[in-house]
């Protein structure tokens, strides 16, 4: 596909929490025409405020329908971006349908098993069709992996990677995100700690963490693809941790209490609780700020001396939800410029570098900075 021919992109869930943001970004990109797709296209106008709709079509596509593959093929798309989570428990049917139709595929999956196993499950099929299939084109592992790659050369020996994401309290929440968060609340999962796999419990035992430009918070363990992918990508690292830090300590402790109850066998209906939890959380928005953040901390050795480096991101004005869309947007723009995406199936790790993300940060007044052993650089 040449740049002159243009690029036709279907965004599944294209008027949802993240899909609408991707549609907005791609609709403003020369050479891209966008199809915002989902089960209820009549809702698109209400969920795409401020979007220039001339290059956007709205179309009904239901991934669960028996006609999905045929309906998808009828779009004539070059690329499909799948945002319709939660991905925990999903199979690879959507990706297979895209590849069978001769389309490239990108998703925003955050399900650990889904992203980790994606290459093994789909690589042969993607190569047979000469197409690219990319999973996890989101904050994790695309941005987190790019940060670690950018900082890795500061160490002779990299010993630990610690990632914390800290959303603003008033950040809009998609229900798929809430369901994904609650799916592993109180559930044990494996973390690579001190050179061996050890069990931790989702959202249990919140611990204080600090950031460069936002107030300290309580952070709790979450089950994400980075636990596996960063261990594989950086052989010799002894510890990889990922945690999330809600802005209000009360909500962190509420999740920890739910985790405690669930761990002890109380059959809580977590999927049904998602709506109630999201509504309850909104009641506390007036006590929060508009600042979200992220901190990646690497520890190791340089010239025989212990070293530590922090990378901090601060997102003002509730711009944090834009960040999970950047990787998919950057890859779609790359394709639209006529630059090839890598043939085969891949987790979105090592496909984008940190300066590419930093260009997007600037558009949204998002700040990032590196501090080395406590000294800003």
C-alpha positions in Angstrom: 0.0 0.0 0.0 1.5 3.4 -1.0 0.9 6.6 0.8 -1.0 7.9 -2.2 -3.5 5.1 -2.1 -4.4 6.0 1.5 -5.1 3.7 4.4 -8.5 2.4 5.4 -8.7 1.6 9.2 -11.5 -0.1 11.1 -11.6 0.7 14.8 -13.6 -2.0 16.7 -15.1 -0.3 19.7 -14.6 2.9 17.7 -16.8 5.0 19.9 -15.8 3.5 23.2 -13.5 4.7 25.9 -10.2 4.3 24.0 -11.6 3.6 20.5 -13.1 7.1 20.2 -9.7 8.7 21.0 -8.1 6.6 18.3 -10.8 7.5 15.8 -10.3 11.2 16.6 -6.5 11.0 16.2 -6.7 9.0 12.9 -9.5 11.1 11.4 -7.1 14.1 11.7 -4.3 12.2 10.0 -3.8 12.8 6.2 -4.1 9.6 4.2 -6.3 7.7 6.6 -10.0 7.1 6.4 -11.6 5.6 9.5 -14.5 3.3 10.1 -15.8 3.6 13.7 -17.3 0.2 14.2 -19.3 -1.5 17.0 -22.7 -3.0 17.9 -24.5 0.3 18.3 -23.3 2.7 15.6 -26.2 5.1 16.4 -24.2 6.0 19.5 -21.2 7.2 17.6 -22.1 10.9 17.2 -22.6 11.3 21.0 -19.3 9.6 21.8 -17.2 11.4 19.2 -17.6 15.1 20.1 -15.3 17.4 18.2 -14.3 14.8 15.7 -14.2 15.8 12.0 -16.6 13.2 10.7 -15.9 13.7 7.0 -13.3 10.9 6.9 -15.2 8.8 9.4 -17.8 6.2 8.6 -19.9 4.5 11.3 -20.7 0.9 10.8 -22.2 -2.0 12.8 -19.8 -4.8 13.4 -20.4 -7.4 16.1 -17.5 -9.6 16.9 -19.8 -12.2 18.3 -22.1 -12.4 15.3 -22.0 -15.4 12.9 -21.6 -12.9 10.0 -18.6 -11.0 11.6 -16.0 -12.3 9.2 -18.1 -11.5 6.1 -19.1 -8.1 7.5 -15.4 -7.3 8.3 -14.3 -8.3 4.8 -16.9 -6.0 3.3 -15.3 -3.0 4.9 -12.3 -3.4 2.6 -10.0 -2.2 5.4 -6.2 -2.3 5.3 -5.9 -2.4 9.1 -8.2 -3.3 12.0 -7.6 -1.8 15.5 -9.4 -3.9 18.2 -10.2 -1.9 21.3 -13.3 -3.9 22.5 -12.1 -5.4 25.7 -11.8 -6.8 28.3 -9.3 -9.1 26.7 -9.0 -11.3 29.7 -10.7 -14.5 28.6 -11.0 -13.5 24.9 -9.8 -15.9 22.2 -8.0 -14.9 19.0 -11.1 -15.1 16.7 -11.0 -11.4 15.8 -7.4 -11.5 14.9 -7.9 -14.6 12.8 -10.8 -13.1 11.0 -8.7 -10.0 10.1 -5.8 -12.1 8.8 -8.1 -14.3 6.8 -9.5 -11.1 5.2 -6.0 -9.9 4.3 -6.0 -7.1 6.9 -3.3 -6.1 9.4 -4.4 -6.3 13.0 -3.5 -4.3 16.1 -5.1 -4.5 19.6 -5.0 -2.7 22.9 -5.0 -5.9 24.9 -3.9 -5.9 28.5 -4.7 -9.5 29.3 -1.5 -11.2 30.4 -2.1 -14.6 28.8 -3.7 -13.0 25.7 -0.6 -10.9 24.9 2.0 -13.4 26.0 0.6 -16.2 23.9 -0.4 -14.1 20.9 2.8 -14.6 18.8 2.9 -18.4 19.2 -0.8 -18.7 18.4 -0.9 -16.4 15.3 2.6 -16.0 13.9 2.3 -18.8 11.3 -1.1 -17.6 10.1 0.1 -13.9 9.9 3.2 -14.9 7.9 1.1 -17.1 5.6 -1.0 -14.1 4.7 1.9 -11.7 4.6 0.3 -9.5 7.3 1.3 -8.0 10.6 -0.6 -8.8 13.8 0.3 -6.9 16.9 -1.1 -7.3 20.5 -0.7 -5.1 23.5 -0.3 -1.8 21.6 -1.1 0.2 24.7 0.7 1.7 27.8 1.7 -1.9 28.7 3.8 -3.3 27.2 4.4 -0.8 24.3 5.3 2.3 26.3 6.7 0.6 29.4 8.9 -1.6 27.2 10.1 1.5 25.3 11.1 3.2 28.5 13.0 0.2 29.7 14.8 -0.1 26.3 15.7 3.6 26.4 17.2 3.4 29.9 18.8 -0.1 29.7 22.2 1.1 28.5 22.7 3.1 31.7 23.5 -0.2 33.4 26.1 -2.8 33.1 23.8 -5.2 35.0 20.1 -4.6 35.1 18.7 -6.2 38.3 15.1 -4.9 38.7 12.3 -3.2 36.9 9.4 -1.6 38.8 6.5 0.0 37.0 3.7 2.0 38.6 0.7 3.6 36.9 -1.2 6.3 38.8 -4.4 7.5 37.1 -6.1 10.7 38.2 -9.2 10.1 40.3 -11.5 11.8 37.8 -10.2 9.9 34.8 -13.2 8.7 32.8 -13.5 4.9 33.1 -14.5 2.5 30.4 -16.4 -0.5 31.6 -14.0 -2.9 29.9 -11.2 -1.3 31.9 -13.1 -1.7 35.2 -14.0 -5.3 34.4 -10.4 -6.1 33.6 -9.2 -4.5 36.9 -11.7 -6.5 38.9 -11.0 -9.8 37.1 -7.8 -10.4 39.1 -8.8 -8.6 42.3 -8.0 -11.2 45.0 -6.7 -13.7 42.5 -3.1 -15.0 42.8 -0.7 -14.7 39.9 3.0 -15.2 39.4 5.6 -12.5 39.6 9.3 -12.7 38.9 10.8 -11.7 42.3 14.4 -12.3 43.4 15.1 -14.6 40.5 12.2 -16.9 40.9 8.4 -17.0 40.2 6.5 -16.1 43.4 2.7 -15.7 44.0 1.2 -12.3 44.6 -2.5 -11.4 45.0 -4.1 -8.8 42.7 -4.9 -5.5 44.5 -3.8 -6.8 47.9 -1.4 -5.2 50.3 -1.1 -1.6 49.0 2.3 0.0 49.6 3.3 3.7 49.5 5.1 5.0 46.4 6.4 8.4 45.4 6.5 10.2 42.1 8.2 13.2 40.6 5.3 15.6 40.4 2.3 14.0 41.9 1.5 13.3 45.6 2.5 9.9 47.1 0.0 7.1 46.7 -0.7 3.5 47.7 0.2 1.0 44.9 -1.1 -2.5 44.6 -0.1 -5.4 42.3 -1.9 -6.0 39.0 -1.6 -8.9 36.5 -0.3 -7.5 33.2 1.7 -8.8 30.2 4.9 -7.1 31.4 5.4 -9.7 34.1 6.3 -12.3 31.4 7.4 -10.1 28.5 10.0 -8.0 30.3 11.5 -11.1 32.0 11.9 -12.6 28.5 13.3 -9.5 26.9 15.8 -8.7 29.6 17.5 -12.0 30.6 19.3 -11.8 34.0 16.9 -9.4 35.5 16.0 -10.6 39.0 12.7 -8.7 39.7 9.9 -7.3 37.5 7.0 -5.7 39.3 3.9 -3.8 38.1 1.5 -2.0 40.3 -1.3 0.5 40.0 -1.8 3.4 42.4 -5.2 5.0 42.8 -5.3 8.6 43.8 -7.4 8.2 46.9 -6.1 5.9 49.6 -9.7 4.9 50.6 -10.4 3.4 47.2 -7.1 1.5 47.3 -8.0 0.0 50.7 -11.5 -0.8 49.4 -10.0 -2.9 46.6 -7.6 -4.5 49.0 -10.6 -5.4 51.2 -12.4 -7.0 48.2 -9.2 -8.9 47.4 -9.0 -10.1 51.0 -12.6 -11.4 50.9 -12.3 -13.0 47.6 -9.0 -14.7 48.5 -10.8 -16.2 51.4 -13.4 -17.8 49.2 -16.3 -15.3 49.3 -18.0 -15.8 45.9 -18.2 -12.1 45.0 -19.8 -11.5 41.6 -16.9 -9.3 40.3 -18.3 -8.8 36.8 -21.6 -7.6 38.2 -19.8 -5.4 40.7 -18.0 -3.5 37.9 -20.8 -1.0 37.3 -21.4 -0.4 41.0 -17.6 0.1 41.6 -17.4 2.6 38.7 -20.4 4.6 39.9 -19.2 4.6 43.5 -15.7 5.8 42.4 -17.3 8.8 40.6 -18.7 10.0 44.0 -15.1 10.8 45.1 -14.0 12.7 42.1 -14.2 16.0 43.9 -11.5 14.9 46.3 -9.0 14.2 43.5 -7.0 16.2 41.0 -6.6 16.2 37.3 -3.0 14.8 37.5 -2.1 11.2 36.5 1.3 9.7 36.3 3.6 6.8 35.7 6.9 5.8 37.2 9.4 3.3 35.8 12.3 2.5 38.2 15.3 0.5 37.1 18.0 -0.7 39.5 21.3 -2.4 38.8 25.0 -2.0 38.6 27.2 0.4 36.6 31.0 0.1 36.9 30.5 -2.0 40.0 28.4 0.6 41.8 24.7 0.3 42.6 22.6 2.7 40.5 19.0 3.6 40.2 17.1 5.5 37.6 13.6 6.8 37.6 11.5 7.7 34.5 8.5 9.8 35.5 5.5 10.8 33.4 2.9 13.4 34.5 -0.3 13.9 32.6 -2.3 17.0 33.4 -5.9 18.0 32.7 -7.2 14.4 32.7 -5.1 13.6 29.6 -4.0 10.3 31.0 -6.5 8.2 29.0 -4.9 9.4 25.8 -1.7 7.5 26.6 -3.0 3.9 26.0 -3.9 4.9 22.5 -0.6 6.3 21.4 1.0 3.0 20.2 -1.9 2.0 18.0 -2.1 5.5 16.5 1.7 5.6 15.8 1.6 2.2 14.1 -1.4 3.1 12.0 0.3 6.3 10.9 3.4 4.4 10.0 1.3 2.1 7.8 -0.4 5.1 6.2 3.0 6.6 5.3 3.8 3.5 3.3 6.2 2.1 5.9 5.8 -1.6 6.4 4.7 -3.2 9.7 6.6 -6.3 10.7 5.1 -9.4 9.1 4.1 -12.1 11.6 2.5 -11.9 15.0 4.1 -9.9 17.8 3.6 -8.5 21.2 4.0 -4.7 21.0 7.5 -4.7 22.5 10.4 -3.2 20.7 8.3 -1.9 17.8 8.2 1.7 18.9 10.9 3.8 20.7 10.6 6.3 23.4 11.1 9.5 21.2 8.1 8.4 19.1 6.0 8.5 22.3 7.5 11.7 23.4 6.3 13.5 20.2 2.7 12.4 21.2 3.3 13.5 24.8 4.0 17.0 23.5 0.7 17.2 21.8 -1.1 16.7 25.1 1.2 18.7 27.4 2.3 15.5 29.1 5.7 15.8 30.8 8.3 13.1 31.2 11.7 13.3 32.9 14.5 11.1 34.0 16.3 11.2 37.3 19.5 9.3 38.0 20.2 8.4 41.6 18.0 11.3 42.6 19.4 13.9 40.2 17.3 15.2 37.3 18.9 14.8 33.8 
